Amino acid sequence: MRVREAAEDLVSTGIGHLDNLLGHLRSGDNVIWLDPTGSLAVPFSQSFIVASQALGKPVLYVTFDLPPRVLFEQLRSVPSNCDLTLLDCFTWGKGKGADVFLSFYYEDRTEYPGRILRVDQPHKMKLVSETLWGAYESLDGQVHLVFDSLSGMKEIWG
């Protein structure tokens, strides 16, 4: 039997019917979307980011599987003025520092929401962890986290 949570402890997935089915998420809950194609979880992440922004909660998004340009194209409904921090572990991870991915950092990025932190050695778990916690500590209040993806982390970290 669940004890009644205070409204501030409830977190929306951003999808009303899913919130009703789950009884909402709670602070500290971990949600894993099993997505064998690698493309089905984006609408859930996008809805979660938009819902978090509506609550005034900053979002820290860690990506191992998608280059920032592609990720932002998929998250196009996220407002450009949102409090979103992207931790890019793709460009120097699976992207291997290829010019096609690095070029993103040399173009005008004003159309993309939030700030972007590139991890140049994502194969070093300690460096990713330090960068993640440094970004986390720079944000105010309760921070919502999105990791994309666990299989991408496993591929890089072994």
trRosetta pair geometry for C-beta under 8 A, 3 or more apart (Angstrom, degrees):
i j d omega theta_ij theta_ji phi_ij phi_ji
2 5 7.5 -43 164 -26 113 92
2 23 7.5 158 5 151 169 152
5 9 4.2 -115 179 78 114 127
5 10 5.8 131 102 -54 130 85
5 26 6.1 -139 -106 -116 163 114
6 9 5.0 95 60 -2 76 104
6 10 7.9 -145 96 -10 45 84
7 10 5.9 -54 -160 25 41 112
9 26 5.5 3 152 -150 93 88
9 27 5.3 -94 -153 6 67 106
10 24 4.3 3 -160 145 105 155
10 25 7.2 118 -166 71 57 49
10 26 6.4 -46 -105 -100 45 61
11 24 6.5 139 56 173 44 97
11 25 4.2 -46 72 84 97 101
11 26 6.5 145 13 -119 95 8
11 27 6.2 123 -34 -68 118 55
11 29 7.0 -154 47 35 127 115
11 51 7.9 106 175 124 69 122
11 52 7.7 10 -160 -93 101 83
11 55 7.9 -98 -130 6 68 170
11 144 7.1 148 -152 -104 135 119
12 19 5.4 -27 -138 -91 76 137
12 24 6.5 -57 -90 -134 50 94
12 25 7.3 180 -84 30 4 96
12 48 7.7 -178 107 -125 68 58
12 51 4.2 -123 91 -179 113 141
12 52 8.0 -156 63 -59 86 52
12 55 7.4 163 23 -38 106 129
13 18 4.8 -62 66 100 149 124
13 19 5.5 -162 23 -66 95 80
13 22 7.1 91 -27 30 131 144
13 24 7.9 -163 -15 -140 83 50
13 25 6.2 111 -58 -17 80 116
13 31 7.6 109 -109 -85 106 175
13 44 6.9 -43 178 -158 106 87
13 47 6.3 28 138 112 71 117
13 48 5.7 -50 -166 -87 49 87
13 51 6.8 88 99 24 20 162
14 44 7.7 142 59 -162 114 46
14 46 7.5 -151 118 104 159 53
14 47 2.9 166 107 153 127 82
14 48 4.8 -129 -3 -67 125 31
14 49 7.4 4 -64 36 155 42
14 50 5.5 98 -137 63 132 92
14 51 3.4 -140 -84 -22 81 122
14 52 7.7 -50 -62 -15 112 69
15 18 4.0 46 92 19 111 118
15 19 6.6 168 83 -18 56 84
15 44 7.2 -54 -17 -120 133 69
15 47 5.1 32 -46 155 85 160
16 19 5.6 -56 -148 33 31 113
16 20 6.4 29 157 -17 66 104
17 20 5.7 -52 -150 36 33 112
17 21 6.3 35 151 -20 65 107
18 21 5.5 -52 -145 37 33 114
18 22 6.1 17 160 -5 67 111
19 22 6.2 -66 -141 49 25 98
19 23 7.8 -88 169 91 56 5
19 24 5.0 20 -162 -88 90 63
19 25 7.7 -80 -119 -6 78 72
20 23 7.6 25 -171 -72 25 36
22 25 6.5 5 125 -60 141 62
25 29 4.5 -136 -167 55 95 147
25 31 6.6 -66 -108 -45 134 126
26 29 5.1 108 56 -33 66 111
27 142 6.4 -76 -124 -147 123 139
32 150 7.0 -4 -137 -13 115 142
33 40 7.4 -149 155 100 123 93
33 41 4.2 140 96 -113 143 112
33 44 5.7 147 -72 60 154 157
35 38 6.0 123 124 -80 106 21
35 39 7.1 -172 171 40 122 31
35 40 4.5 -167 -136 54 106 97
35 41 4.3 -94 -47 -31 153 104
35 149 7.6 -108 57 -125 113 138
37 40 5.6 87 53 -20 111 100
38 65 6.3 -146 -153 172 113 143
38 149 7.3 -102 -127 -24 83 161
39 42 6.5 -29 -171 -3 52 116
40 43 7.7 -47 178 23 47 99
41 44 5.3 -60 -165 42 61 114
41 45 5.9 59 141 -23 86 104
41 148 7.4 177 97 -116 132 100
41 149 7.8 127 45 -101 153 112
42 45 5.6 -56 -143 39 35 110
42 46 6.0 37 159 -21 69 108
42 74 4.6 -75 -158 165 144 129
42 75 7.2 -127 -168 -67 99 71
43 46 5.6 -53 -141 39 30 115
43 47 6.2 32 159 -19 64 106
44 47 5.9 -54 -146 37 29 109
44 48 6.3 30 154 -19 63 109
45 48 5.7 -58 -148 38 29 113
45 49 6.3 30 154 -21 65 105
45 61 7.5 84 -176 -127 122 119
45 75 7.3 -69 109 -94 104 108
45 146 5.3 91 -141 -154 104 146
45 148 6.9 4 -94 -69 158 123
46 49 5.8 -54 -148 34 29 110
46 50 6.4 25 156 -15 64 107
46 74 7.2 -128 -63 137 123 80
46 75 5.2 -174 -104 -124 96 72
46 77 6.1 73 178 54 123 106
46 78 6.4 -124 -146 -49 80 97
47 50 5.8 -56 -146 39 31 109
47 51 6.2 29 155 -17 66 109
48 51 5.8 -56 -144 40 28 110
48 52 6.2 32 155 -22 64 107
48 59 7.8 126 122 -119 89 136
48 144 7.1 -161 158 158 102 140
48 146 6.7 138 93 -81 134 121
49 52 5.7 -54 -146 36 29 112
49 53 6.4 30 154 -19 63 106
49 59 5.1 -36 -127 -40 82 177
49 61 7.3 -7 -92 -66 124 126
49 75 6.7 12 48 -151 157 123
49 78 5.3 -21 114 -107 132 122
49 82 7.1 68 162 155 102 159
49 84 6.4 25 -159 -99 122 122
49 144 7.9 -179 -105 98 51 131
49 146 7.1 -43 -67 -26 96 147
50 53 5.7 -54 -149 35 30 112
50 54 6.5 35 151 -23 63 104
50 77 6.5 -22 -73 117 136 102
50 78 6.1 -132 -71 -104 81 67
50 79 7.8 107 -119 -6 81 86
51 54 5.6 -51 -151 31 33 115
51 55 6.7 24 153 -10 64 106
52 55 5.9 -64 -155 42 33 106
52 57 4.3 -87 -172 74 85 107
52 58 7.6 -34 149 98 117 8
52 59 5.0 102 97 -65 151 109
52 144 4.4 -107 -122 29 143 154
53 56 7.5 44 -174 -76 35 22
53 57 7.3 -99 -71 55 25 64
53 59 7.1 -54 -56 -13 81 117
53 78 7.4 136 -21 -152 150 84
53 79 6.6 173 155 34 161 111
53 82 4.6 -55 -111 -136 139 113
53 83 6.7 159 -116 34 84 80
53 84 7.7 -37 -76 -52 115 94
56 83 7.9 44 -167 20 47 140
56 141 7.6 20 124 72 95 163
57 83 7.8 -155 114 76 29 124
57 141 6.8 -119 -120 109 66 120
57 142 5.6 -42 -128 90 110 91
57 143 6.9 156 180 -121 89 26
57 144 5.1 71 134 -14 126 109
58 83 4.0 -84 -108 132 81 119
58 84 7.4 180 -164 -80 70 29
58 85 7.0 29 171 -3 112 101
58 139 4.3 -136 78 -161 156 129
58 140 6.9 108 -10 50 129 62
58 141 7.2 132 10 64 96 95
58 143 5.3 -31 78 -120 95 81
58 144 7.2 -179 92 28 43 76
59 82 7.5 -1 28 148 113 118
59 83 6.9 126 18 99 69 73
59 84 5.0 -12 67 -114 102 73
59 85 7.2 -175 94 29 54 66
59 114 7.9 -82 69 -90 91 152
59 143 7.3 146 -105 -171 22 73
59 144 4.9 -30 -106 75 74 98
59 145 7.5 160 -159 -88 63 22
59 146 6.5 16 -177 -2 108 107
60 85 5.0 -15 -113 67 69 105
60 87 6.6 30 179 -17 91 111
60 132 7.3 105 159 -155 139 77
60 135 5.7 129 -129 121 125 120
60 136 6.0 -43 -46 -86 166 74
60 139 6.8 -129 -54 -15 109 155
60 143 5.6 28 -6 169 111 121
60 144 7.4 172 24 85 69 46
60 145 5.2 -21 69 -108 96 71
60 146 7.4 179 90 28 49 67
61 71 7.7 155 136 171 137 140
61 84 6.3 4 0 -170 117 98
61 85 7.0 171 25 85 71 50
61 86 5.1 -25 72 -108 102 66
61 87 6.9 -175 89 22 47 74
61 145 7.8 159 -86 -162 36 48
61 146 4.5 -7 -116 64 76 109
61 148 7.0 8 -178 5 91 111
62 87 4.4 -17 -107 65 72 116
62 89 6.3 24 -176 0 86 121
62 128 7.9 79 -152 -174 130 108
62 132 6.5 -5 -85 -106 133 112
62 145 7.3 4 0 -169 104 94
62 146 7.0 -177 28 92 65 57
62 147 4.9 -9 65 -115 109 66
62 148 6.8 173 91 30 56 65
63 66 5.1 -69 -170 55 130 83
63 68 7.2 153 59 -80 147 60
63 71 5.6 -73 -95 -80 163 153
63 86 6.6 -9 4 -166 113 97
63 87 7.1 163 20 79 64 62
63 88 6.2 -13 60 -117 101 50
63 89 6.3 -180 85 39 48 79
63 90 5.3 -30 120 -27 97 115
63 148 4.6 -9 -114 71 71 108
63 152 7.8 -13 176 99 52 163
64 89 4.8 -26 -93 90 69 115
64 90 5.9 145 -163 -75 22 73
64 93 5.8 -61 -151 99 76 165
64 94 6.9 97 165 -11 69 113
64 122 7.0 164 -117 166 88 146
64 147 7.9 15 -1 -179 105 81
64 148 6.6 -169 29 104 69 57
64 149 6.0 -110 58 36 102 56
64 152 3.1 155 104 124 112 123
64 153 5.2 -161 -35 -59 168 59
64 155 7.5 151 150 50 125 102
64 156 6.1 -124 -157 -5 123 133
65 90 6.6 -59 54 -98 12 116
65 94 6.9 40 -122 11 37 154
65 148 5.5 -101 35 145 106 86
65 149 4.7 20 -21 9 136 105
65 151 7.5 47 -77 75 126 87
65 152 4.0 -124 -58 -69 85 144
66 70 5.0 -126 -172 88 100 113
66 71 4.3 122 116 -65 128 93
66 74 7.4 -58 -164 15 158 139
66 90 6.0 -93 77 -78 28 160
66 148 6.3 -19 15 128 107 133
67 70 4.9 83 61 13 82 105
67 71 6.9 -154 90 -9 37 91
67 88 7.9 32 -152 -148 48 113
67 90 5.3 -148 -87 117 47 139
67 91 6.4 84 -128 -80 84 73
67 95 5.9 92 -89 -81 102 135
67 101 4.9 -129 -124 -126 130 101
67 104 6.7 174 166 -32 110 151
68 71 5.5 -59 -142 39 31 113
68 72 6.1 25 164 -16 69 107
68 86 6.1 106 -119 134 104 152
68 88 5.3 -40 -55 -100 111 126
68 90 7.3 -179 -31 53 65 124
68 91 7.2 -14 -7 -52 100 111
68 104 5.4 143 66 156 111 157
68 112 7.4 36 160 -153 107 156
68 116 5.9 30 -127 -133 150 139
69 72 6.2 -59 -148 39 25 105
69 73 6.5 27 153 -20 61 107
69 101 7.9 -150 11 -134 112 59
69 104 4.8 -136 -45 -104 107 124
70 73 5.6 -54 -149 34 32 113
70 74 6.5 28 153 -16 65 106
71 74 5.8 -61 -154 38 31 108
71 75 6.2 9 155 -2 68 114
71 86 7.1 138 102 -136 146 139
71 148 7.5 144 -117 78 123 156
72 75 5.6 -63 -136 51 34 100
72 76 7.3 81 155 -76 59 60
72 112 4.6 -42 -138 -128 156 104
72 113 7.1 172 -134 26 104 78
73 76 6.1 -3 -170 -55 36 103
75 78 4.5 -3 158 1 101 124
75 113 7.4 -95 118 31 120 124
78 82 5.6 -76 170 13 94 152
78 84 6.5 35 165 -41 139 156
78 113 5.0 -98 118 8 108 158
79 82 4.7 121 71 -43 86 97
79 113 6.3 101 97 -105 43 130
80 110 7.7 42 -176 155 134 61
80 111 6.4 -85 -113 -167 133 38
80 112 7.1 126 -132 112 89 11
80 113 4.8 -140 -131 -85 36 75
81 113 7.2 -66 8 -131 16 90
82 113 4.8 15 41 -170 99 132
82 114 6.0 -38 85 -54 81 94
83 114 6.8 77 179 -105 18 98
83 139 7.4 117 165 -139 117 110
84 113 5.0 51 40 125 131 109
84 114 3.2 -100 75 -54 79 148
84 115 7.7 174 93 27 58 54
85 114 5.7 -143 -70 176 32 125
85 115 5.3 -11 -115 65 75 90
85 116 7.7 167 -162 -88 55 26
85 117 6.5 18 179 -2 100 109
85 135 5.3 173 139 -175 151 123
85 139 6.9 -121 -6 -66 137 125
86 114 6.2 121 -14 100 87 128
86 115 7.3 -161 27 97 73 44
86 116 4.7 -15 66 -114 107 73
86 117 7.0 179 89 28 54 66
87 117 5.2 -18 -111 70 62 105
87 119 6.4 34 177 -27 87 113
87 128 7.7 100 159 -156 131 80
87 131 6.2 134 -143 125 119 113
87 132 6.0 13 -110 -93 168 73
87 135 6.2 -137 -74 6 112 164
88 91 5.3 28 151 -2 120 108
88 116 5.9 29 -23 -175 120 99
88 117 6.7 -177 18 87 80 46
88 118 4.6 -27 67 -109 119 63
88 119 6.4 -173 84 16 58 74
89 92 7.6 -74 -162 58 42 80
89 93 5.0 40 151 -26 72 138
89 119 4.9 -3 -96 50 70 128
89 122 3.7 119 -158 -124 89 141
89 128 6.1 30 -103 -118 131 118
89 152 7.8 127 97 133 113 118
89 153 7.9 27 113 -95 152 74
89 156 7.2 -122 154 10 114 174
90 93 5.4 -75 -128 47 23 107
90 94 5.6 -36 -152 45 71 97
90 95 5.2 70 146 -16 75 114
90 101 7.2 -135 120 -156 96 141
90 122 7.7 44 -35 -13 18 167
90 152 7.7 -34 -94 -177 85 141
91 95 4.6 -50 -143 63 29 146
91 97 6.7 61 150 -93 79 44
91 101 4.7 176 -130 143 80 123
91 102 6.4 109 -169 -77 120 60
91 104 7.5 -123 -98 45 127 125
91 105 7.9 53 -134 -33 163 119
91 118 5.8 -29 44 -145 139 112
92 95 6.6 -23 -42 69 17 97
92 96 7.2 46 -154 -129 38 14
92 97 5.2 32 -112 -63 71 85
92 118 7.1 97 -7 170 111 99
92 119 6.6 -129 49 100 118 61
92 120 4.8 101 -32 -151 169 41
92 121 6.5 -56 125 -67 139 27
92 122 5.8 146 84 1 91 97
93 96 7.8 -57 106 -55 20 47
93 119 7.8 30 -41 85 102 105
93 122 4.1 -45 -69 67 106 138
93 123 6.8 150 -118 -51 78 73
93 152 7.4 74 129 170 145 101
93 156 4.8 -39 -155 -101 114 138
94 152 6.7 -70 -33 -151 132 101
94 155 7.1 35 -80 105 105 134
94 156 7.0 -93 -48 -71 76 104
95 98 5.5 -117 173 24 80 95
95 101 4.0 2 -168 -8 141 172
97 101 7.3 -138 -152 69 15 115
97 102 6.2 30 -169 -54 60 120
98 101 5.1 79 67 14 84 100
98 102 6.9 -165 92 -4 38 93
99 102 5.5 -60 -133 46 34 108
99 103 5.9 51 163 -41 68 98
100 103 6.2 -38 -150 12 22 117
101 104 6.3 -31 -179 3 45 114
102 105 5.8 -49 -173 27 57 112
102 106 7.3 39 140 -9 75 106
103 106 5.7 -67 -156 41 47 107
103 107 6.5 42 151 -26 76 108
104 107 6.3 -64 -150 29 30 108
104 109 7.5 64 170 -87 77 115
105 118 6.8 -21 -87 -44 134 150
108 111 7.4 69 121 -1 92 91
109 112 4.8 -41 -177 30 86 118
109 116 7.2 -76 169 6 159 134
112 116 7.4 12 117 -42 138 123
117 131 6.2 172 141 180 133 114
117 135 5.9 -128 5 -81 158 130
119 122 4.6 93 106 -76 119 83
119 127 6.4 135 -161 128 108 105
119 128 5.7 42 -154 -100 161 72
119 131 5.4 -162 -94 40 107 169
121 124 4.6 20 130 12 109 116
121 127 5.3 43 82 67 102 165
122 127 7.5 -125 -103 89 28 112
122 128 5.6 63 -143 -76 66 114
122 156 5.7 -31 119 177 103 154
123 156 5.3 -133 -98 173 67 93
123 157 6.9 166 -150 -88 56 52
124 127 4.0 54 95 11 113 114
124 128 6.8 164 89 -12 61 83
125 128 5.7 -58 -150 38 34 110
125 129 6.0 34 154 -20 69 109
125 157 5.8 61 -70 -122 105 124
126 129 5.6 -55 -146 39 30 113
126 130 6.2 30 155 -19 65 107
127 130 5.8 -51 -142 37 30 110
127 131 6.2 28 157 -16 64 108
128 131 5.9 -59 -148 40 28 109
128 132 6.1 31 154 -22 65 110
129 132 5.6 -54 -144 36 28 114
129 133 6.3 17 162 -10 64 108
130 133 6.2 -59 -143 43 26 102
130 134 6.1 31 156 -22 63 110
131 134 5.7 -54 -144 36 28 114
131 135 6.4 27 157 -16 63 106
132 135 6.0 -61 -153 37 26 108
132 136 6.2 28 151 -21 65 110
133 136 5.2 -48 -140 37 37 117
133 137 6.1 35 160 -19 67 105
134 137 6.1 -56 -146 37 26 107
134 138 6.6 27 153 -22 61 108
135 138 5.8 -60 -152 32 32 112
135 139 7.0 27 153 -21 64 106
136 139 6.2 -65 -161 29 32 108
136 143 5.7 -170 -145 64 79 164
136 145 8.0 -12 -101 -81 112 113
139 143 4.9 89 95 -91 139 124
147 150 6.6 65 121 -61 122 70
147 153 7.4 -11 175 -36 120 131
148 152 7.0 31 135 24 54 143
149 152 4.4 100 55 3 80 105
149 153 7.1 -140 95 -5 45 83
150 153 5.6 -48 -151 33 36 113
150 154 6.4 38 151 -20 65 104
151 154 5.4 -50 -147 36 35 115
151 155 6.4 42 152 -25 65 102
152 155 5.6 -49 -148 30 32 114
152 156 6.6 21 156 -10 64 106
153 156 6.1 -66 -152 42 30 103
153 157 5.6 -2 164 6 71 119
154 157 6.2 -68 -127 54 24 92
154 158 7.3 -108 -179 66 55 7
